[in-house]
Amino acid sequence: MNNILVIATAARAGGALSILKKTISDAKKTTEKYTFLVDPSIKNTLDKSDNIEYIGINTKNWIKRIYFDIFGYSKIIKNSTYNICLNLQNVPVRIKNIKQYVYYHQSLPLIRYNFFKKDKKLWLYQKFYLFFVKINISYAYKFIVQTQWIYKNLYTKINFPSEKVEIIEPVININKDLINTKLYDPNKNILFYPAAPYFYKNHIVIIHALLKIPESYLRENNYLLILTITENEYVEIYKENIPSSLKEFIKFLGKINNQEVHHYLNISKALLFPSYIETFGLPLIEAMNHGCFIIASDLEYSYDTLKKYNNKSLCSNDNIEMWANEIKSLIEKNKIQYIDNSINLNKDIINFIINDNKD
């Protein structure tokens, strides 16, 4: 029986927390023994199991994070019987005499877009993140990634053997009960963009594209853009106001839950997805299951996720004219019959590392 240490102290919300919860769910189904290192704030919210122990470790600031990456985790395993480490935090930590599998899911350092002019913090993050991966790379046994494009870019940028990078695509289970085709009206051109209030989500290109389209055209063809941010958040992020001429065509929802996301996908003709930075793009998978027409960024993550989906158009992130033309042409588009594009390869991280260590 393996004794597995799982490092996930930075998983407090969003995608990182989802990855942690999925890993716990998979671990509960096995007979191996696990110790999960997690943030104290979420420790008591995680699923309990006889084969899982949780230890709370606070690494919220960078000084603590770097300390544990270099010294802290090494002290934890010093007198332990762990034989495998699953590190869910992208960057290898400095531990010896144990196989360390690093789950890498940070796309920012791998994309080609230069953020220097638009966001200095993102630019610095982009430039220095892989530095920390590289200086600790000798401690990594294997990397695990979600997609083909991450796989290709990661092993070349960090000079790591390609055969030691494993692709395990996320299992996306869409509840079919949330899909209701009766709510859809093809005479309404409803555009939906479910994205958090971050600069790199690039809401601004959609707003500027709508400005290129005559108001009369938008009104006559029943256009409505639905965003999951507030108007104040838009102003704060992009340092500009929403033009008064567009306000009747935009609905700001703020943050919504997953069930509400599916409601808006039910009524929408198109999903817009102009994000600069994604690893996988969960809304793309969800929109595919609803048969939506998808207008997305012409980037590697879109090609990977949408490779088997035809009801789409890919546009350059910052080409306003291209986005405007695609949005205008939606009157000629429609949803397609629901096709199950959920990715389920019956392969998960936990079973991979267990099988990889069988005698």
Summary of the structure (lengths in Angstrom):
residues: 359
radius of gyration: 22.0
end to end distance: 11.3
largest distance: 72.2
contacts: 1102
relative contact order: 0.12
helix: 42%
strand: 16%
